[in-house]
Amino acid sequence: MDDQTKKELIRIIARYADGRIVKGYTQDFAPNKPFFHVYNSVFESADEGVKVLLKELKAVFFVKDFEGNPSHDERKEFSKDQKLHGRKMEVTFGDGEILVGTTTGYDPHREGFFLFPVDPQSNNLRVFILSKAVKKVRHLTG
C-alpha cells in the first residue's frame, strides 16, 4: 500500500451474526456496498485482505483501538450537558447486546444505520448496525 492509502485506513471490528470477529483496518467500507476488505496491518497489500460480506454481519464497530478497556463500564444514559446530533435510541441485538447512542439515519427498511455511542469514553467511535441483527429499537426521550 502506498503512503496515502495507509493514512486512509480505519480501525474496525467486524462482528458476524454467528459470533465470529474480524479485527483490522479497512479503507473501502461503505454502507451501500455488499462487501468491504479488512487488512491485518497497514502494511498488507490489497490482495492480502479478507473480503467481508455485509449480509453476514451483526455490526461494524469503528474503534479507537483493538483492545479497548475491558474494565470500562460503558455508560448507557445521556448526561444533561451532552451535545447531541440525531435521535436518541437504545438498540437491542438478537444476541441480547444493548447499545445506546444517537443516530441520524435509522430506517428499519434499510440494510443498516450508524449509531454514535452515548459514552464519550467508549472505545467505539461509531457503529454500523445491520438492521436484520436488531431485535428491538427503543427511541429515548429527554
N, CA, C and O atoms as a GROMACS GRO file, in nm:
protein
  568
    1MET      N    1   0.085  -0.118   0.000
    1MET     CA    2   0.000   0.000   0.000
    1MET      C    3   0.089   0.124   0.000
    1MET      O    4   0.195   0.125   0.063
    2ASP      N    5   0.045   0.225  -0.069
    2ASP     CA    6   0.123   0.348  -0.070
    2ASP      C    7   0.091   0.431   0.055
    2ASP      O    8  -0.002   0.399   0.129
    3ASP      N    9   0.169   0.537   0.077
    3ASP     CA   10   0.153   0.618   0.199
    3ASP      C   11   0.015   0.680   0.210
    3ASP      O   12  -0.039   0.689   0.320
    4GLN      N   13  -0.043   0.723   0.099
    4GLN     CA   14  -0.176   0.784   0.103
    4GLN      C   15  -0.280   0.683   0.149
    4GLN      O   16  -0.367   0.715   0.230
    5THR      N   17  -0.271   0.561   0.099
    5THR     CA   18  -0.365   0.456   0.137
    5THR      C   19  -0.353   0.425   0.286
    5THR      O   20  -0.455   0.409   0.353
    6LYS      N   21  -0.232   0.418   0.339
    6LYS     CA   22  -0.211   0.389   0.480
    6LYS      C   23  -0.279   0.492   0.569
    6LYS      O   24  -0.335   0.458   0.673
    7LYS      N   25  -0.277   0.618   0.528
    7LYS     CA   26  -0.338   0.725   0.606
    7LYS      C   27  -0.491   0.714   0.609
    7LYS      O   28  -0.554   0.762   0.703
    8GLU      N   29  -0.549   0.653   0.508
    8GLU     CA   30  -0.694   0.644   0.498
    8GLU      C   31  -0.753   0.520   0.564
    8GLU      O   32  -0.875   0.505   0.570
    9LEU      N   33  -0.668   0.432   0.613
    9LEU     CA   34  -0.717   0.310   0.677
    9LEU      C   35  -0.782   0.342   0.810
    9LEU      O   36  -0.736   0.427   0.886
   10ILE      N   37  -0.891   0.272   0.837
   10ILE     CA   38  -0.972   0.294   0.957
   10ILE      C   39  -0.974   0.164   1.037
   10ILE      O   40  -0.992   0.056   0.981
   11ARG      N   41  -0.957   0.175   1.169
   11ARG     CA   42  -0.964   0.056   1.257
   11ARG      C   43  -1.110   0.012   1.272
   11ARG      O   44  -1.197   0.092   1.305
   12ILE      N   45  -1.134  -0.115   1.247
   12ILE     CA   46  -1.269  -0.169   1.264
   12ILE      C   47  -1.265  -0.307   1.329
   12ILE      O   48  -1.165  -0.379   1.324
   13ILE      N   49  -1.377  -0.340   1.390
   13ILE     CA   50  -1.401  -0.476   1.437
   13ILE      C   51  -1.533  -0.516   1.374
   13ILE      O   52  -1.638  -0.460   1.405
   14ALA      N   53  -1.527  -0.615   1.286
   14ALA     CA   54  -1.648  -0.666   1.220
   14ALA      C   55  -1.697  -0.785   1.301
   14ALA      O   56  -1.624  -0.883   1.320
   15ARG      N   57  -1.820  -0.776   1.348
   15ARG     CA   58  -1.880  -0.885   1.425
   15ARG      C   59  -1.987  -0.952   1.341
   15ARG      O   60  -2.085  -0.889   1.300
   16TYR      N   61  -1.966  -1.080   1.316
   16TYR     CA   62  -2.058  -1.159   1.235
   16TYR      C   63  -2.180  -1.199   1.317
   16TYR      O   64  -2.175  -1.206   1.440
   17ALA      N   65  -2.289  -1.226   1.248
   17ALA     CA   66  -2.412  -1.270   1.314
   17ALA      C   67  -2.391  -1.404   1.387
   17ALA      O   68  -2.458  -1.432   1.486
   18ASP      N   69  -2.298  -1.485   1.338
   18ASP     CA   70  -2.272  -1.616   1.400
   18ASP      C   71  -2.168  -1.610   1.513
   18ASP      O   72  -2.130  -1.713   1.567
   19GLY      N   73  -2.123  -1.488   1.549
   19GLY     CA   74  -2.030  -1.474   1.660
   19GLY      C   75  -1.885  -1.454   1.622
   19GLY      O   76  -1.805  -1.412   1.705
   20ARG      N   77  -1.848  -1.483   1.499
   20ARG     CA   78  -1.710  -1.462   1.456
   20ARG      C   79  -1.675  -1.314   1.462
   20ARG      O   80  -1.762  -1.227   1.454
   21ILE      N   81  -1.547  -1.286   1.476
   21ILE     CA   82  -1.499  -1.148   1.482
   21ILE      C   83  -1.376  -1.134   1.392
   21ILE      O   84  -1.289  -1.221   1.391
   22VAL      N   85  -1.371  -1.026   1.316
   22VAL     CA   86  -1.253  -0.992   1.237
   22VAL      C   87  -1.211  -0.851   1.278
   22VAL      O   88  -1.290  -0.757   1.271
   23LYS      N   89  -1.085  -0.838   1.319
   23LYS     CA   90  -1.030  -0.708   1.356
   23LYS      C   91  -0.926  -0.668   1.254
   23LYS      O   92  -0.850  -0.752   1.205
   24GLY      N   93  -0.924  -0.540   1.221
   24GLY     CA   94  -0.823  -0.494   1.128
   24GLY      C   95  -0.853  -0.355   1.077
   24GLY      O   96  -0.922  -0.276   1.141
   25TYR      N   97  -0.798  -0.328   0.962
   25TYR     CA   98  -0.810  -0.196   0.900
   25TYR      C   99  -0.887  -0.207   0.770
   25TYR      O  100  -0.876  -0.306   0.698
   26THR      N  101  -0.965  -0.104   0.739
   26THR     CA  102  -1.036  -0.102   0.612
   26THR      C  103  -1.021   0.037   0.550
   26THR      O  104  -0.997   0.137   0.618
   27GLN      N  105  -1.036   0.040   0.421
   27GLN     CA  106  -1.038   0.168   0.350
   27GLN      C  107  -1.154   0.175   0.253
   27GLN      O  108  -1.176   0.277   0.189
   28ASP      N  109  -1.230   0.065   0.241
   28ASP     CA  110  -1.336   0.063   0.140
   28ASP      C  111  -1.474   0.030   0.195
   28ASP      O  112  -1.562  -0.012   0.120
   29PHE      N  113  -1.495   0.050   0.326
   29PHE     CA  114  -1.629   0.027   0.381
   29PHE      C  115  -1.724   0.136   0.332
   29PHE      O  116  -1.690   0.254   0.334
   30ALA      N  117  -1.841   0.094   0.290
   30ALA     CA  118  -1.950   0.187   0.256
   30ALA      C  119  -2.079   0.114   0.287
   30ALA      O  120  -2.096  -0.002   0.248
   31PRO      N  121  -2.172   0.180   0.356
   31PRO     CA  122  -2.295   0.112   0.397
   31PRO      C  123  -2.382   0.064   0.281
   31PRO      O  124  -2.470  -0.020   0.300
   32ASN      N  125  -2.360   0.116   0.163
   32ASN     CA  126  -2.442   0.077   0.048
   32ASN      C  127  -2.371  -0.024  -0.042
   32ASN      O  128  -2.423  -0.059  -0.148
   33LYS      N  129  -2.254  -0.072   0.000
   33LYS     CA  130  -2.182  -0.174  -0.077
   33LYS      C  131  -2.200  -0.311  -0.013
   33LYS      O  132  -2.210  -0.319   0.110
   34PRO      N  133  -2.206  -0.418  -0.090
   34PRO     CA  134  -2.230  -0.550  -0.033
   34PRO      C  135  -2.110  -0.610   0.042
   34PRO      O  136  -2.127  -0.705   0.119
   35PHE      N  137  -1.990  -0.556   0.022
   35PHE     CA  138  -1.872  -0.609   0.089
   35PHE      C  139  -1.766  -0.499   0.106
   35PHE      O  140  -1.774  -0.392   0.046
   36PHE      N  141  -1.668  -0.531   0.190
   36PHE     CA  142  -1.551  -0.446   0.207
   36PHE      C  143  -1.435  -0.538   0.245
   36PHE      O  144  -1.454  -0.658   0.264
   37HIS      N  145  -1.315  -0.482   0.255
   37HIS     CA  146  -1.197  -0.562   0.285
   37HIS      C  147  -1.139  -0.520   0.419
   37HIS      O  148  -1.145  -0.404   0.459
   38VAL      N  149  -1.082  -0.619   0.489
   38VAL     CA  150  -1.016  -0.594   0.617
   38VAL      C  151  -0.873  -0.646   0.606
   38VAL      O  152  -0.848  -0.756   0.558
   39TYR      N  153  -0.779  -0.563   0.652
   39TYR     CA  154  -0.637  -0.595   0.648
   39TYR      C  155  -0.585  -0.607   0.791
   39TYR      O  156  -0.624  -0.530   0.879
   40ASN      N  157  -0.496  -0.704   0.813
   40ASN     CA  158  -0.438  -0.723   0.947
   40ASN      C  159  -0.347  -0.610   0.989
   40ASN      O  160  -0.333  -0.582   1.108
   41SER      N  161  -0.286  -0.545   0.893
   41SER     CA  162  -0.195  -0.434   0.926
   41SER      C  163  -0.200  -0.331   0.814
   41SER      O  164  -0.254  -0.356   0.707
   42VAL      N  165  -0.143  -0.217   0.841
   42VAL     CA  166  -0.138  -0.112   0.740
   42VAL      C  167  -0.037  -0.144   0.632
   42VAL      O  168  -0.027  -0.072   0.533
   43PHE      N  169   0.038  -0.254   0.648
   43PHE     CA  170   0.143  -0.288   0.553
   43PHE      C  171   0.103  -0.396   0.454
   43PHE      O  172   0.180  -0.428   0.363
   44GLU      N  173  -0.015  -0.452   0.470
   44GLU     CA  174  -0.060  -0.557   0.377
   44GLU      C  175  -0.092  -0.498   0.240
   44GLU      O  176  -0.133  -0.382   0.228
   45SER      N  177  -0.071  -0.578   0.140
   45SER     CA  178  -0.108  -0.534   0.005
   45SER      C  179  -0.256  -0.565  -0.016
   45SER      O  180  -0.316  -0.643   0.057
   46ALA      N  181  -0.313  -0.503  -0.117
   46ALA     CA  182  -0.457  -0.514  -0.143
   46ALA      C  183  -0.501  -0.659  -0.160
   46ALA      O  184  -0.615  -0.692  -0.125
   47ASP      N  185  -0.416  -0.746  -0.214
   47ASP     CA  186  -0.457  -0.884  -0.236
   47ASP      C  187  -0.445  -0.971  -0.110
   47ASP      O  188  -0.478  -1.090  -0.116
   48GLU      N  189  -0.400  -0.916   0.002
   48GLU     CA  190  -0.388  -0.992   0.127
   48GLU      C  191  -0.506  -0.970   0.221
   48GLU      O  192  -0.514  -1.034   0.326
   49GLY      N  193  -0.596  -0.881   0.187
   49GLY     CA  194  -0.708  -0.851   0.273
   49GLY      C  195  -0.815  -0.960   0.272
   49GLY      O  196  -0.821  -1.042   0.181
   50VAL      N  197  -0.898  -0.958   0.376
   50VAL     CA  198  -1.010  -1.051   0.387
   50VAL      C  199  -1.135  -0.981   0.336
   50VAL      O  200  -1.165  -0.868   0.376
   51LYS      N  201  -1.208  -1.047   0.246
   51LYS     CA  202  -1.333  -0.991   0.195
   51LYS      C  203  -1.444  -1.021   0.296
   51LYS      O  204  -1.466  -1.136   0.332
   52VAL      N  205  -1.513  -0.917   0.341
   52VAL     CA  206  -1.619  -0.930   0.441
   52VAL      C  207  -1.752  -0.893   0.374
   52VAL      O  208  -1.767  -0.784   0.318
   53LEU      N  209  -1.847  -0.986   0.380
   53LEU     CA  210  -1.979  -0.962   0.321
   53LEU      C  211  -2.070  -0.899   0.426
   53LEU      O  212  -2.089  -0.954   0.534
   54LEU      N  213  -2.126  -0.785   0.393
   54LEU     CA  214  -2.212  -0.713   0.487
   54LEU      C  215  -2.330  -0.799   0.534
   54LEU      O  216  -2.367  -0.793   0.651
   55LYS      N  217  -2.388  -0.878   0.444
   55LYS     CA  218  -2.506  -0.957   0.478
   55LYS      C  219  -2.480  -1.061   0.587
   55LYS      O  220  -2.574  -1.114   0.645
   56GLU      N  221  -2.353  -1.092   0.614
   56GLU     CA  222  -2.319  -1.192   0.716
   56GLU      C  223  -2.294  -1.129   0.854
   56GLU      O  224  -2.271  -1.201   0.951
   57LEU      N  225  -2.298  -0.996   0.862
   57LEU     CA  226  -2.258  -0.928   0.984
   57LEU      C  227  -2.373  -0.890   1.076
   57LEU      O  228  -2.489  -0.881   1.035
   58LYS      N  229  -2.337  -0.870   1.201
   58LYS     CA  230  -2.424  -0.811   1.303
   58LYS      C  231  -2.398  -0.660   1.304
   58LYS      O  232  -2.492  -0.580   1.304
   59ALA      N  233  -2.270  -0.621   1.305
   59ALA     CA  234  -2.234  -0.479   1.312
   59ALA      C  235  -2.087  -0.461   1.277
   59ALA      O  236  -2.007  -0.554   1.286
   60VAL      N  237  -2.054  -0.339   1.238
   60VAL     CA  238  -1.915  -0.299   1.217
   60VAL      C  239  -1.885  -0.188   1.318
   60VAL      O  240  -1.949  -0.083   1.316
   61PHE      N  241  -1.789  -0.214   1.405
   61PHE     CA  242  -1.751  -0.119   1.508
   61PHE      C  243  -1.627  -0.043   1.463
   61PHE      O  244  -1.522  -0.103   1.436
   62PHE      N  245  -1.638   0.088   1.453
   62PHE     CA  246  -1.526   0.174   1.419
   62PHE      C  247  -1.465   0.215   1.553
   62PHE      O  248  -1.529   0.286   1.630
   63VAL      N  249  -1.342   0.170   1.580
   63VAL     CA  250  -1.287   0.176   1.715
   63VAL      C  251  -1.162   0.263   1.726
   63VAL      O  252  -1.093   0.290   1.628
   64LYS      N  253  -1.136   0.306   1.851
   64LYS     CA  254  -1.014   0.382   1.881
   64LYS      C  255  -0.894   0.288   1.878
   64LYS      O  256  -0.789   0.323   1.823
   65ASP      N  257  -0.909   0.170   1.938
   65ASP     CA  258  -0.804   0.069   1.933
   65ASP      C  259  -0.868  -0.070   1.937
   65ASP      O  260  -0.988  -0.083   1.962
   66PHE      N  261  -0.789  -0.173   1.913
   66PHE     CA  262  -0.844  -0.308   1.902
   66PHE      C  263  -0.868  -0.376   2.037
   66PHE      O  264  -0.947  -0.470   2.046
   67GLU      N  265  -0.802  -0.329   2.140
   67GLU     CA  266  -0.815  -0.393   2.271
   67GLU      C  267  -0.928  -0.334   2.355
   67GLU      O  268  -0.995  -0.408   2.427
   68GLY      N  269  -0.949  -0.204   2.345
   68GLY     CA  270  -1.049  -0.140   2.430
   68GLY      C  271  -1.005  -0.145   2.575
   68GLY      O  272  -0.889  -0.172   2.604
   69ASN      N  273  -1.097  -0.120   2.665
   69ASN     CA  274  -1.069  -0.125   2.808
   69ASN      C  275  -1.174  -0.218   2.870
   69ASN      O  276  -1.285  -0.174   2.900
   70PRO      N  277  -1.139  -0.345   2.889
   70PRO     CA  278  -1.236  -0.441   2.941
   70PRO      C  279  -1.296  -0.403   3.077
   70PRO      O  280  -1.405  -0.447   3.110
   71SER      N  281  -1.225  -0.322   3.155
   71SER     CA  282  -1.276  -0.284   3.287
   71SER      C  283  -1.368  -0.161   3.280
   71SER      O  284  -1.430  -0.125   3.381
   72HIS      N  285  -1.378  -0.097   3.163
   72HIS     CA  286  -1.465   0.020   3.149
   72HIS      C  287  -1.610  -0.024   3.143
   72HIS      O  288  -1.648  -0.106   3.059
   73ASP      N  289  -1.691   0.031   3.232
   73ASP     CA  290  -1.834   0.002   3.233
   73ASP      C  291  -1.901   0.112   3.150
   73ASP      O  292  -1.919   0.224   3.196
   74GLU      N  293  -1.937   0.078   3.028
   74GLU     CA  294  -1.989   0.178   2.934
   74GLU      C  295  -2.119   0.241   2.982
   74GLU      O  296  -2.215   0.173   3.019
   75ARG      N  297  -2.119   0.373   2.980
   75ARG     CA  298  -2.237   0.449   3.022
   75ARG      C  299  -2.351   0.428   2.922
   75ARG      O  300  -2.328   0.428   2.801
   76LYS      N  301  -2.471   0.409   2.972
   76LYS     CA  302  -2.588   0.383   2.886
   76LYS      C  303  -2.691   0.495   2.896
   76LYS      O  304  -2.801   0.482   2.843
   77GLU      N  305  -2.656   0.605   2.964
   77GLU     CA  306  -2.750   0.715   2.980
   77GLU      C  307  -2.687   0.845   2.934
   77GLU      O  308  -2.566   0.864   2.943
   78PHE      N  309  -2.771   0.933   2.883
   78PHE     CA  310  -2.726   1.063   2.834
   78PHE      C  311  -2.714   1.160   2.951
   78PHE      O  312  -2.797   1.160   3.042
   79SER      N  313  -2.610   1.243   2.948
   79SER     CA  314  -2.599   1.348   3.050
   79SER      C  315  -2.669   1.473   2.998
   79SER      O  316  -2.683   1.492   2.877
   80LYS      N  317  -2.713   1.557   3.090
   80LYS     CA  318  -2.789   1.677   3.052
   80LYS      C  319  -2.708   1.775   2.968
   80LYS      O  320  -2.763   1.843   2.881
   81ASP      N  321  -2.578   1.783   2.994
   81ASP     CA  322  -2.494   1.880   2.922
   81ASP      C  323  -2.429   1.823   2.796
   81ASP      O  324  -2.348   1.891   2.733
   82GLN      N  325  -2.462   1.700   2.760
   82GLN     CA  326  -2.403   1.636   2.643
   82GLN      C  327  -2.460   1.694   2.514
   82GLN      O  328  -2.582   1.700   2.497
   83LYS      N  329  -2.372   1.737   2.423
   83LYS     CA  330  -2.416   1.788   2.294
   83LYS      C  331  -2.443   1.669   2.202
   83LYS      O  332  -2.359   1.581   2.184
   84LEU      N  333  -2.561   1.669   2.146
   84LEU     CA  334  -2.604   1.554   2.066
   84LEU      C  335  -2.644   1.594   1.926
   84LEU      O  336  -2.692   1.705   1.901
   85HIS      N  337  -2.624   1.501   1.836
   85HIS     CA  338  -2.673   1.516   1.699
   85HIS      C  339  -2.754   1.392   1.668
   85HIS      O  340  -2.704   1.280   1.680
   86GLY      N  341  -2.876   1.410   1.629
   86GLY     CA  342  -2.958   1.296   1.592
   86GLY      C  343  -3.054   1.255   1.702
   86GLY      O  344  -3.071   1.323   1.803
   87ARG      N  345  -3.114   1.143   1.679
   87ARG     CA  346  -3.217   1.089   1.766
   87ARG      C  347  -3.157   0.991   1.866
   87ARG      O  348  -3.074   0.907   1.830
   88LYS      N  349  -3.198   1.001   1.993
   88LYS     CA  350  -3.150   0.911   2.097
   88LYS      C  351  -3.221   0.776   2.084
   88LYS      O  352  -3.343   0.770   2.064
   89MET      N  353  -3.144   0.669   2.095
   89MET     CA  354  -3.206   0.538   2.086
   89MET      C  355  -3.127   0.430   2.158
   89MET      O  356  -3.006   0.442   2.179
   90GLU      N  357  -3.199   0.326   2.194
   90GLU     CA  358  -3.140   0.206   2.253
   90GLU      C  359  -3.165   0.093   2.155
   90GLU      O  360  -3.278   0.072   2.110
   91VAL      N  361  -3.059   0.021   2.122
   91VAL     CA  362  -3.070  -0.089   2.026
   91VAL      C  363  -3.039  -0.219   2.098
   91VAL      O  364  -2.935  -0.231   2.164
   92THR      N  365  -3.129  -0.315   2.087
   92THR     CA  366  -3.106  -0.448   2.142
   92THR      C  367  -3.088  -0.544   2.026
   92THR      O  368  -3.174  -0.555   1.938
   93PHE      N  369  -2.975  -0.613   2.026
   93PHE     CA  370  -2.946  -0.711   1.921
   93PHE      C  371  -3.015  -0.844   1.954
   93PHE      O  372  -3.058  -0.866   2.067
   94GLY      N  373  -3.023  -0.929   1.857
   94GLY     CA  374  -3.081  -1.061   1.875
   94GLY      C  375  -3.008  -1.144   1.980
   94GLY      O  376  -3.069  -1.230   2.044
   95ASP      N  377  -2.877  -1.118   1.999
   95ASP     CA  378  -2.800  -1.193   2.097
   95ASP      C  379  -2.806  -1.131   2.237
   95ASP      O  380  -2.741  -1.180   2.330
   96GLY      N  381  -2.886  -1.022   2.252
   96GLY     CA  382  -2.904  -0.960   2.383
   96GLY      C  383  -2.816  -0.839   2.410
   96GLY      O  384  -2.840  -0.766   2.506
   97GLU      N  385  -2.714  -0.816   2.328
   97GLU     CA  386  -2.628  -0.699   2.349
   97GLU      C  387  -2.711  -0.572   2.329
   97GLU      O  388  -2.796  -0.565   2.241
   98ILE      N  389  -2.684  -0.472   2.414
   98ILE     CA  390  -2.755  -0.344   2.406
   98ILE      C  391  -2.657  -0.231   2.385
   98ILE      O  392  -2.556  -0.222   2.455
   99LEU      N  393  -2.685  -0.146   2.288
   99LEU     CA  394  -2.607  -0.024   2.263
   99LEU      C  395  -2.701   0.096   2.275
   99LEU      O  396  -2.817   0.090   2.235
  100VAL      N  397  -2.647   0.204   2.331
  100VAL     CA  398  -2.724   0.328   2.345
  100VAL      C  399  -2.644   0.439   2.279
  100VAL      O  400  -2.523   0.449   2.296
  101GLY      N  401  -2.714   0.522   2.202
  101GLY     CA  402  -2.647   0.632   2.134
  101GLY      C  403  -2.744   0.714   2.053
  101GLY      O  404  -2.864   0.716   2.079
  102THR      N  405  -2.688   0.783   1.954
  102THR     CA  406  -2.771   0.865   1.866
  102THR      C  407  -2.752   0.822   1.721
  102THR      O  408  -2.649   0.765   1.683
  103THR      N  409  -2.854   0.851   1.642
  103THR     CA  410  -2.848   0.821   1.500
  103THR      C  411  -2.920   0.931   1.423
  103THR      O  412  -3.013   0.994   1.474
  104THR      N  413  -2.877   0.952   1.301
  104THR     CA  414  -2.946   1.046   1.214
  104THR      C  415  -3.011   0.973   1.097
  104THR      O  416  -3.077   1.035   1.013
  105GLY      N  417  -2.992   0.841   1.092
  105GLY     CA  418  -3.042   0.770   0.974
  105GLY      C  419  -3.108   0.638   0.999
  105GLY      O  420  -3.094   0.547   0.918
  106TYR      N  421  -3.180   0.624   1.109
  106TYR     CA  422  -3.245   0.495   1.134
  106TYR      C  423  -3.369   0.479   1.047
  106TYR      O  424  -3.460   0.562   1.047
  107ASP      N  425  -3.370   0.370   0.974
  107ASP     CA  426  -3.487   0.328   0.896
  107ASP      C  427  -3.482   0.176   0.893
  107ASP      O  428  -3.392   0.119   0.832
  108PRO      N  429  -3.577   0.110   0.958
  108PRO     CA  430  -3.571  -0.036   0.967
  108PRO      C  431  -3.576  -0.107   0.832
  108PRO      O  432  -3.546  -0.226   0.823
  109HIS      N  433  -3.614  -0.035   0.728
  109HIS     CA  434  -3.622  -0.095   0.595
  109HIS      C  435  -3.490  -0.086   0.519
  109HIS      O  436  -3.475  -0.148   0.413
  110ARG      N  437  -3.396  -0.010   0.571
  110ARG     CA  438  -3.263  -0.004   0.510
  110ARG      C  439  -3.178  -0.119   0.564
  110ARG      O  440  -3.211  -0.179   0.666
  111GLU      N  441  -3.070  -0.147   0.495
  111GLU     CA  442  -2.981  -0.256   0.536
  111GLU      C  443  -2.920  -0.231   0.673
  111GLU      O  444  -2.896  -0.324   0.750
  112GLY      N  445  -2.893  -0.104   0.704
  112GLY     CA  446  -2.833  -0.073   0.833
  112GLY      C  447  -2.831   0.076   0.860
  112GLY      O  448  -2.883   0.155   0.782
  113PHE      N  449  -2.770   0.113   0.974
  113PHE     CA  450  -2.764   0.253   1.015
  113PHE      C  451  -2.646   0.272   1.110
  113PHE      O  452  -2.599   0.177   1.172
  114PHE      N  453  -2.600   0.395   1.120
  114PHE     CA  454  -2.491   0.428   1.212
  114PHE      C  455  -2.548   0.471   1.346
  114PHE      O  456  -2.649   0.540   1.354
  115LEU      N  457  -2.481   0.428   1.452
  115LEU     CA  458  -2.514   0.469   1.588
  115LEU      C  459  -2.387   0.526   1.650
  115LEU      O  460  -2.280   0.465   1.641
  116PHE      N  461  -2.399   0.642   1.712
  116PHE     CA  462  -2.286   0.706   1.779
  116PHE      C  463  -2.305   0.688   1.929
  116PHE      O  464  -2.402   0.738   1.985
  117PRO      N  465  -2.214   0.616   1.996
  117PRO     CA  466  -2.232   0.581   2.137
  117PRO      C  467  -2.251   0.702   2.228
  117PRO      O  468  -2.193   0.808   2.205
  118VAL      N  469  -2.334   0.684   2.332
  118VAL     CA  470  -2.361   0.788   2.430
  118VAL      C  471  -2.237   0.817   2.515
  118VAL      O  472  -2.216   0.930   2.558
  119ASP      N  473  -2.156   0.715   2.540
  119ASP     CA  474  -2.040   0.728   2.628
  119ASP      C  475  -1.919   0.779   2.550
  119ASP      O  476  -1.867   0.707   2.464
  120PRO      N  477  -1.872   0.903   2.579
  120PRO     CA  478  -1.755   0.954   2.508
  120PRO      C  479  -1.627   0.876   2.539
  120PRO      O  480  -1.529   0.886   2.466
  121GLN      N  481  -1.628   0.798   2.647
  121GLN     CA  482  -1.512   0.716   2.683
  121GLN      C  483  -1.518   0.577   2.620
  121GLN      O  484  -1.428   0.495   2.641
  122SER      N  485  -1.622   0.551   2.543
  122SER     CA  486  -1.635   0.422   2.475
  122SER      C  487  -1.521   0.404   2.376
  122SER      O  488  -1.470   0.501   2.320
  123ASN      N  489  -1.480   0.280   2.356
  123ASN     CA  490  -1.381   0.250   2.254
  123ASN      C  491  -1.440   0.265   2.114
  123ASN      O  492  -1.368   0.280   2.016
  124ASN      N  493  -1.573   0.261   2.106
  124ASN     CA  494  -1.641   0.273   1.976
  124ASN      C  495  -1.658   0.420   1.939
  124ASN      O  496  -1.712   0.499   2.017
  125LEU      N  497  -1.612   0.455   1.821
  125LEU     CA  498  -1.633   0.590   1.769
  125LEU      C  499  -1.772   0.600   1.707
  125LEU      O  500  -1.844   0.698   1.725
  126ARG      N  501  -1.809   0.495   1.634
  126ARG     CA  502  -1.942   0.480   1.576
  126ARG      C  503  -1.958   0.333   1.541
  126ARG      O  504  -1.861   0.258   1.533
  127VAL      N  505  -2.083   0.293   1.522
  127VAL     CA  506  -2.113   0.153   1.492
  127VAL      C  507  -2.212   0.150   1.376
  127VAL      O  508  -2.314   0.218   1.380
  128PHE      N  509  -2.181   0.071   1.274
  128PHE     CA  510  -2.277   0.048   1.168
  128PHE      C  511  -2.350  -0.081   1.203
  128PHE      O  512  -2.290  -0.188   1.207
  129ILE      N  513  -2.479  -0.069   1.229
  129ILE     CA  514  -2.561  -0.181   1.275
  129ILE      C  515  -2.644  -0.234   1.159
  129ILE      O  516  -2.711  -0.158   1.090
  130LEU      N  517  -2.639  -0.365   1.138
  130LEU     CA  518  -2.720  -0.428   1.036
  130LEU      C  519  -2.861  -0.447   1.090
  130LEU      O  520  -2.879  -0.509   1.195
  131SER      N  521  -2.959  -0.394   1.021
  131SER     CA  522  -3.098  -0.397   1.068
  131SER      C  523  -3.147  -0.538   1.098
  131SER      O  524  -3.225  -0.556   1.192
  132LYS      N  525  -3.105  -0.636   1.021
  132LYS     CA  526  -3.151  -0.773   1.042
  132LYS      C  527  -3.100  -0.832   1.173
  132LYS      O  528  -3.155  -0.932   1.220
  133ALA      N  529  -2.995  -0.773   1.232
  133ALA     CA  530  -2.939  -0.823   1.358
  133ALA      C  531  -3.008  -0.762   1.480
  133ALA      O  532  -2.979  -0.800   1.594
  134VAL      N  533  -3.099  -0.667   1.456
  134VAL     CA  534  -3.165  -0.595   1.564
  134VAL      C  535  -3.293  -0.665   1.606
  134VAL      O  536  -3.378  -0.699   1.524
  135LYS      N  537  -3.305  -0.686   1.737
  135LYS     CA  538  -3.426  -0.745   1.793
  135LYS      C  539  -3.527  -0.637   1.826
  135LYS      O  540  -3.647  -0.652   1.801
  136LYS      N  541  -3.476  -0.524   1.884
  136LYS     CA  542  -3.566  -0.418   1.929
  136LYS      C  543  -3.494  -0.283   1.925
  136LYS      O  544  -3.375  -0.273   1.955
  137VAL      N  545  -3.568  -0.180   1.886
  137VAL     CA  546  -3.520  -0.042   1.891
  137VAL      C  547  -3.615   0.037   1.978
  137VAL      O  548  -3.737   0.031   1.962
  138ARG      N  549  -3.557   0.110   2.072
  138ARG     CA  550  -3.639   0.194   2.160
  138ARG      C  551  -3.589   0.337   2.147
  138ARG      O  552  -3.473   0.366   2.177
  139HIS      N  553  -3.678   0.427   2.102
  139HIS     CA  554  -3.643   0.568   2.093
  139HIS      C  555  -3.653   0.628   2.231
  139HIS      O  556  -3.752   0.609   2.302
  140LEU      N  557  -3.549   0.702   2.269
  140LEU     CA  558  -3.542   0.760   2.402
  140LEU      C  559  -3.579   0.908   2.398
  140LEU      O  560  -3.554   0.975   2.298
  141THR      N  561  -3.637   0.957   2.504
  141THR     CA  562  -3.672   1.098   2.513
  141THR      C  563  -3.594   1.163   2.626
  141THR      O  564  -3.532   1.095   2.708
  142GLY      N  565  -3.599   1.295   2.628
  142GLY     CA  566  -3.534   1.368   2.737
  142GLY      C  567  -3.396   1.411   2.707
  142GLY      O  568  -3.331   1.472   2.791
   0.00000   0.00000   0.00000
